């Protein structure tokens, strides 16, 4: 057992990212049943929908699972209340100050992990009392760090700065990627894009198919004035780039983005006008598979890669 499997009481140090519009109870329970840690993505759920997903997850797995909570979203007080009421034991927080909720959750006996994009924020999270951090590199899909630090450089820098367990994220979808992250100092890995293209992902089938068709260089980080986000280069993305040629204000960008565009893209399958969030590693994802098979593939390749490295 390593620090992550011990902390969460799971078989493998593999965590599924709590991605909006992708990470419902079906995916979370499938990953947990396969020996990883499944996370329900609260960011795209109204409070009553989150409660329903937690209850369904409890019925479909007897293994540990958690909830990912982006702290910039509305209804945060109600979401935290539901998490406590429903007996959730693990919470991953992101997009906000870890000091605000960590002590509240810890007092309720909940294990808390915070997602960071720099050593500075990793230290702040450690000082706030979290049990572990996810250090997410710039390769990651969705909302991203302003520092633009890649996983390859981020992991060893965060490792040297903190004493608590470290989970690597961003650009990891294979057993070899997992081994590389752990050689650099990670105790475990978090995968988003690989699980977005799983059978159990709640994303639209058109979005999943788009992921497996992706090639190198087909994503880009944009909207840094609002919150940096890595998107597939579709019509909506090119509309943003066109707007940038006119020196837009923040309000101009907000107007173009509008409401529910991520839902429109990833959940409803509008590949033209939707916001399609995915990581650079999508170029290596070529098949939609069940979560169980994804984890089996990763562990098999991880063990094989360890032997290859030992022979170098």
C-alpha positions in Angstrom: 0.0 0.0 0.0 1.2 3.5 -0.7 0.1 6.8 0.8 -2.9 7.3 -1.5 -4.3 3.8 -1.3 -3.9 4.0 2.5 -5.5 7.4 2.7 -8.6 6.4 0.7 -8.6 2.7 1.5 -8.6 1.8 -2.2 -6.8 -0.9 -4.3 -5.0 1.3 -6.8 -3.7 4.9 -6.5 -5.9 6.0 -9.4 -8.4 8.8 -8.9 -11.1 9.7 -11.5 -11.4 13.4 -12.0 -14.7 15.0 -10.9 -15.4 16.6 -14.3 -18.6 18.6 -14.9 -21.1 16.9 -17.2 -19.0 13.7 -17.3 -18.8 12.5 -13.7 -22.2 11.2 -12.5 -22.8 8.3 -10.1 -22.4 5.7 -12.9 -18.8 6.7 -13.6 -17.9 7.2 -10.0 -19.3 3.9 -8.8 -17.7 2.0 -11.8 -14.2 3.5 -11.0 -14.6 2.7 -7.3 -15.8 -0.9 -8.0 -12.7 -1.3 -10.3 -10.3 -0.4 -7.4 -9.8 3.3 -8.0 -11.5 6.3 -6.4 -14.5 7.5 -8.2 -15.6 11.2 -7.8 -19.0 12.7 -8.5 -18.6 16.1 -10.2 -20.8 18.5 -8.2 -19.9 21.5 -10.3 -22.6 20.8 -12.9 -25.3 19.6 -10.4 -28.1 21.5 -8.6 -28.0 20.5 -4.9 -31.0 18.1 -5.2 -29.4 16.4 -8.2 -26.1 16.0 -6.2 -28.0 14.4 -3.4 -29.7 11.9 -5.8 -26.3 11.0 -7.3 -24.7 10.5 -3.9 -27.6 8.2 -2.9 -27.4 6.2 -6.2 -23.6 5.9 -5.8 -24.0 4.5 -2.3 -26.4 1.9 -3.8 -24.1 0.9 -6.7 -20.8 0.6 -4.8 -19.7 -0.5 -1.3 -16.3 1.0 -2.0 -15.0 4.5 -1.1 -16.0 7.3 -3.4 -15.9 11.1 -3.1 -17.4 14.4 -4.4 -15.5 17.1 -6.3 -16.6 20.6 -5.4 -15.5 23.7 -7.4 -15.8 26.3 -4.7 -16.5 29.2 -7.1 -19.9 27.7 -8.0 -23.1 28.9 -6.4 -25.1 27.0 -3.7 -21.8 26.0 -2.0 -23.3 26.1 1.5 -26.1 23.8 0.5 -23.8 21.5 -1.4 -21.5 21.1 1.7 -24.6 20.5 3.9 -25.8 17.7 1.6 -22.3 16.1 1.5 -22.4 16.0 5.3 -26.0 14.8 5.6 -25.4 12.0 3.1 -22.3 10.7 4.9 -19.8 11.4 2.1 -16.3 10.6 3.5 -14.1 12.1 0.8 -14.2 15.6 -0.7 -12.0 17.1 -3.4 -12.2 20.9 -3.5 -11.0 23.1 -6.3 -11.2 26.6 -7.8 -11.1 28.5 -4.5 -9.4 29.1 -1.1 -9.0 25.8 0.8 -9.1 27.6 4.1 -12.8 28.3 3.7 -14.2 24.8 4.0 -11.3 22.4 5.0 -11.7 22.8 8.8 -15.5 22.5 8.5 -15.2 19.2 6.6 -12.4 17.8 8.7 -14.5 18.4 11.9 -17.1 16.1 10.3 -14.5 13.4 9.8 -14.2 13.9 6.1 -10.9 13.4 4.2 -10.2 16.6 2.2 -8.0 17.0 -0.9 -7.5 20.3 -2.8 -6.6 20.8 -6.4 -3.7 23.2 -7.1 -1.6 24.4 -10.1 1.5 25.6 -8.3 3.8 25.0 -5.3 2.6 28.2 -3.7 -1.0 27.0 -3.7 0.0 23.5 -2.6 1.7 25.0 0.5 -1.4 27.1 1.3 -3.5 24.0 1.0 -1.2 22.1 3.3 -1.4 25.0 5.8 -5.2 24.9 5.6 -5.0 21.3 6.8 -5.9 19.2 3.7 -5.0 15.5 3.7 -3.5 15.6 0.2 -3.2 17.8 -2.9 -3.8 17.2 -6.6 -1.1 19.1 -8.5 -2.6 19.6 -12.0 -0.4 20.5 -14.9 -1.2 22.8 -17.8 -1.9 19.9 -20.1 -5.2 19.2 -18.3 -8.6 19.8 -19.8 -11.2 22.2 -18.4 -10.2 25.0 -16.0 -6.5 25.4 -15.7 -3.8 27.1 -13.8 -2.7 30.7 -14.8 1.0 29.8 -14.2 1.0 27.4 -17.3 3.3 25.0 -15.5 3.4 21.6 -17.1 3.0 18.3 -15.1 6.6 17.3 -15.8 7.9 20.3 -14.0 5.1 20.8 -11.5 5.2 17.5 -9.8 8.8 17.5 -8.6 8.5 21.2 -7.5 5.4 20.5 -5.5 6.9 17.4 -4.0 9.9 19.3 -2.7 7.6 21.9 -1.1 5.1 19.8 0.8 5.0 16.9 3.3 1.5 15.6 2.6 0.6 13.0 -0.1 0.7 14.3 -3.7 -1.6 13.3 -6.6 -0.5 14.2 -10.1 -2.9 15.3 -12.8 -2.8 16.7 -16.3 -1.7 14.7 -19.3 -2.0 11.2 -17.7 -4.1 8.5 -19.3 -1.8 5.5 -19.5 0.2 3.1 -17.2 3.4 4.6 -18.5 2.1 8.1 -17.7 1.2 7.0 -14.2 4.7 5.5 -13.7 6.4 8.7 -15.0 4.4 10.8 -12.6 5.3 8.5 -9.6 8.9 8.5 -10.5 8.8 12.4 -10.4 7.4 12.2 -6.8 3.6 11.6 -7.1 2.0 9.1 -4.7 -1.0 8.6 -7.1 -2.6 10.0 -10.3 -5.9 11.6 -11.2 -7.3 11.0 -14.7 -9.9 13.2 -16.3 -9.9 12.9 -20.1 -9.4 9.1 -20.1 -12.5 8.6 -18.0 -14.5 11.2 -20.0 -14.3 8.8 -22.9 -15.6 5.8 -20.9 -18.8 3.9 -21.3 -20.1 5.1 -17.9 -19.3 8.8 -18.4 -22.4 10.9 -18.4 -21.1 12.9 -21.4 -23.0 12.8 -24.7 -21.9 10.0 -27.0 -21.0 12.6 -29.7 -18.6 14.3 -27.3 -17.0 10.9 -26.4 -16.6 10.1 -30.1 -15.0 13.5 -30.7 -12.5 12.7 -27.9 -11.3 9.5 -29.5 -11.0 11.2 -32.9 -8.8 14.0 -31.5 -5.3 14.4 -32.7 -2.3 16.2 -31.2 -2.6 20.0 -31.1 -6.4 20.1 -31.3 -6.9 21.8 -27.9 -6.0 25.2 -26.6 -6.3 27.2 -23.4 -8.4 30.4 -23.8 -10.6 32.8 -21.9 -7.8 33.6 -19.4 -9.6 36.9 -18.4 -12.5 34.9 -17.0 -10.9 31.6 -16.0 -8.4 29.8 -18.2 -10.0 26.8 -19.9 -8.6 24.2 -22.3 -11.1 23.6 -25.2 -11.3 21.6 -28.4 -10.9 23.9 -31.4 -14.5 24.0 -32.7 -16.6 26.8 -34.1 -17.2 28.3 -30.6 -13.5 28.3 -29.9 -12.8 30.1 -33.2 -15.5 32.6 -32.4 -13.6 33.4 -29.2 -10.4 33.9 -31.1 -12.2 36.1 -33.6 -13.5 38.2 -30.7 -10.0 38.6 -29.3 -8.9 40.4 -32.6 -11.3 43.2 -31.5 -9.7 43.8 -28.0 -12.8 42.7 -26.1 -13.8 43.7 -22.6 -14.4 41.0 -19.9 -18.1 41.7 -20.4 -17.8 41.0 -24.1 -16.2 37.6 -23.4 -18.9 36.8 -20.8 -21.6 37.7 -23.3 -20.1 35.4 -26.0 -19.7 32.6 -23.4 -23.3 33.0 -22.2 -24.9 30.4 -19.9 -24.8 26.6 -19.9 -22.4 26.4 -22.9 -20.4 23.6 -21.3 -23.7 21.6 -20.8 -24.6 22.3 -24.4 -21.3 20.9 -25.6 -20.4 18.0 -23.3 -23.8 16.9 -22.1 -26.1 17.7 -25.0 -23.5 16.9 -27.7 -23.4 20.2 -29.6 -20.0 19.9 -31.2 -20.3 23.2 -33.1 -21.5 25.8 -30.5 -20.8 23.9 -27.3 -17.9 24.4 -24.9 -15.9 21.2 -25.2 -13.4 20.8 -22.4 -10.7 18.1 -22.8 -7.0 17.6 -22.1 -4.1 17.4 -24.5 -3.8 13.7 -23.8 -7.0 13.1 -25.8 -4.6 12.6 -28.8 -3.6 9.3 -27.2 -7.2 8.1 -26.4 -8.5 6.0 -29.3 -11.3 3.9 -27.8 -14.4 4.3 -25.6 -14.1 1.6 -22.9 -15.7 0.6 -19.6 -14.0 2.1 -16.5 -13.0 -1.4 -15.3 -11.2 -2.1 -18.6 -9.5 1.3 -18.5 -8.1 0.7 -15.0 -7.0 -2.9 -15.9 -5.2 -1.5 -18.9 -3.4 1.2 -16.9 -2.3 -1.2 -14.1 -1.1 -3.8 -16.7 0.9 -1.2 -18.6 2.2 0.3 -15.3 3.6 -3.1 -14.2 5.1 -3.8 -17.6 6.7 -0.3 -17.8 8.3 -0.8 -14.3 10.1 -3.9 -15.6 11.2 -2.0 -18.8 12.6 0.8 -16.7 14.4 -1.6 -14.4 16.1 -3.1 -17.4 17.5 0.3 -18.6 
